[in-house]
């Protein structure tokens, strides 16, 4: 048994250790990271800003609509943002999956 990472497919085997060094795979990883980085930064900034604003300031304590404060609106917006980002990623991941399948099919032994 060898130490190389291989997976048997219907038509052959794929050497994943060589696959991850191909220019196509590296380009796919770069495009995926380029796509995801802004969303990750925005998510973490918004996520960590909520406890900072509620714990150390009074900005979100003012009433927005009736008895509802801005804290509740901000918190609800976090759920909306999460679902929106997930939907965007699900739509984009189809192209990533297609590209990954093409790369794997080119590298079948």
C-alpha positions as CSV (number, residue, x, y, z in Angstrom):
1,X,0.0,0.0,0.0
2,X,1.4,3.4,-1.0
3,X,1.3,6.6,1.0
4,X,-0.1,8.6,-1.9
5,X,-3.6,10.0,-1.7
6,X,-5.6,8.2,-4.4
7,X,-9.3,7.6,-5.0
8,X,-10.6,5.0,-7.4
9,X,-13.2,6.4,-9.8
10,X,-15.3,4.6,-12.3
11,X,-12.8,5.1,-15.0
12,X,-9.5,5.1,-13.1
13,X,-7.7,6.5,-10.2
14,X,-6.7,10.0,-9.3
15,X,-3.5,11.0,-7.7
16,X,-4.6,13.8,-5.5
17,X,-1.1,14.7,-4.4
18,X,-0.2,15.6,-8.0
19,X,-3.6,17.1,-8.7
20,X,-3.3,19.8,-6.0
21,X,-0.1,21.0,-7.6
22,X,-1.6,21.5,-11.1
23,X,-2.0,25.1,-12.3
24,X,-5.7,24.5,-12.9
25,X,-6.3,23.4,-9.3
26,X,-4.3,26.3,-7.9
27,X,-6.3,28.7,-10.0
28,X,-9.5,27.2,-8.7
29,X,-8.4,27.6,-5.1
30,X,-7.3,31.2,-5.8
31,X,-10.6,32.1,-7.4
32,X,-12.6,30.4,-4.6
33,X,-10.5,32.3,-2.0
34,X,-10.9,35.6,-3.9
35,X,-14.7,35.0,-4.0
36,X,-15.1,34.1,-0.3
37,X,-12.7,36.6,1.3
38,X,-14.9,39.7,1.2
39,X,-17.9,37.7,2.6
40,X,-15.8,36.3,5.4
41,X,-14.5,39.7,6.4
42,X,-17.9,41.3,6.3
43,X,-19.4,38.5,8.3
44,X,-16.8,38.6,11.1
45,X,-16.8,42.4,11.2
46,X,-20.6,42.5,11.6
47,X,-20.6,39.5,14.0
48,X,-18.0,41.0,16.4
49,X,-19.4,44.5,16.1
50,X,-22.7,43.6,17.7
51,X,-21.3,42.7,21.2
52,X,-18.9,45.7,21.0
53,X,-21.8,48.1,20.2
54,X,-24.1,46.6,22.8
55,X,-21.5,46.1,25.6
56,X,-19.5,49.3,25.4
57,X,-21.8,51.9,23.8
58,X,-25.4,53.0,23.9
59,X,-25.8,53.4,20.2
60,X,-28.1,50.5,19.7
61,X,-30.2,51.1,22.8
62,X,-32.4,53.8,21.1
63,X,-35.8,52.8,20.0
64,X,-36.3,52.3,16.3
65,X,-39.9,51.2,15.9
66,X,-42.2,51.3,18.9
67,X,-40.5,49.3,21.7
68,X,-38.0,47.6,19.3
69,X,-34.5,48.9,19.7
70,X,-31.8,48.9,17.1
71,X,-30.1,46.0,18.9
72,X,-33.0,43.7,17.8
73,X,-32.9,45.0,14.2
74,X,-29.2,44.5,14.1
75,X,-29.5,41.0,15.5
76,X,-32.2,40.1,13.0
77,X,-30.1,41.6,10.2
78,X,-27.4,39.1,11.2
79,X,-29.8,36.2,10.3
80,X,-30.7,37.9,7.0
81,X,-27.0,38.4,6.2
82,X,-26.2,34.8,7.0
83,X,-29.0,33.5,4.8
84,X,-28.0,35.9,2.0
85,X,-24.4,34.9,2.1
86,X,-25.3,31.2,2.2
87,X,-27.6,31.6,-0.9
88,X,-24.9,33.5,-2.8
89,X,-22.3,30.8,-2.0
90,X,-24.7,28.0,-3.0
91,X,-25.3,29.6,-6.3
92,X,-21.6,30.2,-7.0
93,X,-20.5,26.8,-5.7
94,X,-22.1,25.1,-8.7
95,X,-19.4,26.7,-10.9
96,X,-16.7,25.7,-8.5
97,X,-18.0,22.1,-8.5
98,X,-18.1,22.0,-12.3
99,X,-14.5,23.3,-12.5
100,X,-13.4,20.8,-9.9
101,X,-14.9,17.9,-11.8
102,X,-13.2,19.1,-15.0
103,X,-9.9,19.2,-13.2
104,X,-10.4,15.7,-11.8
105,X,-11.4,14.3,-15.2
106,X,-8.3,15.7,-16.8
107,X,-6.1,14.1,-14.1
108,X,-7.5,10.5,-14.1
109,X,-4.6,8.0,-14.4
